[in-house]
Amino acid sequence: MTARERELATGLARTWERIDRACAAAGRTRSEITLVVVTKTWPVDDIRRLVDLGVADVGENRAQELIAKRADLGPGSGLRWHFIGGLQTNKARAVGEAADLVQSVDRPELVDPLGRGAQRAGVIRDCLVQVSLDPREPDGDLGPGSGRSGVLPSHAVDLARTIETDGRLRVAGVMGVAPLGGDAAAAFAALAGVGAEVRSAFPGARIVSAGMSGDLEEAVAAGATHLRVGSAILGGRAALG
Ligand SMILES: *Cc1c(COP(=O)(O)O)cnc(C)c1O
């Protein structure tokens, strides 16, 4: 093993230990959890090392980066590619074509281009509704420290319906990012509630994607099915934004 292989193996093992402890505390099992390793900014060689360590799901937040890495690794990798980043309308078609699960659908304008991408790929593409978990003032305005993407919780079912109505996409659940410096447990409980609403309208929408390196325990406790973990496995990213 090279030093980098050892580093990734250790990060992965420690992350699964954390997941196992959180599952035990919540009366859940590891088999309920999909770990998406967030490989944004890291080279394809790291993704190859992760595949050798048994990783099956990777997350990227930029369209070009996902497409280039996916092409580099080729179809034989067997990886599932998750798009987790802010989605520009003019990149949505490419993402709908290349990502196996588009986790960050946060407005109706994305639905048609995503659908066209899915059609090019010849699949019905799974999508998650990204829900804003930022604290809000009583008047509904965003509170301080907000500004992350996501649809308002009260609009999540409407967006899910728009996704399903397209015919080329399928709503598979919800995704959220806890507010910076905020109460992750409360945010993920709110996300679980929105997820249950979406699921009661669309029973196949079972995914709740929540939790990153710093708050995966809170996400497991709140019932997350998917965790998106980068730096705890790959190390700190250069400040690329
Ligand atoms: C970068 C990113 C992650 C991973 O964050 P870490 O703190 O490195 O685990 C998860 N989700 C989203 C949406 C991200 O952009």
The ligand as an ORCA input file, in Angstrom:
! r2SCAN-3c Opt
* xyz 0 1
  C     -18.504     19.345     -0.338
  C     -19.855     18.851      0.001
  C     -20.027     17.781      0.909
  C     -18.873     17.130      1.649
  O     -18.382     17.981      2.634
  P     -17.276     17.507      3.701
  O     -17.407     18.468      4.802
  O     -15.966     17.571      2.987
  O     -17.611     16.130      4.107
  C     -21.317     17.339      1.137
  N     -22.379     17.907      0.524
  C     -22.258     18.933     -0.335
  C     -23.478     19.512     -0.968
  C     -20.992     19.435     -0.623
  O     -20.875     20.457     -1.485
*
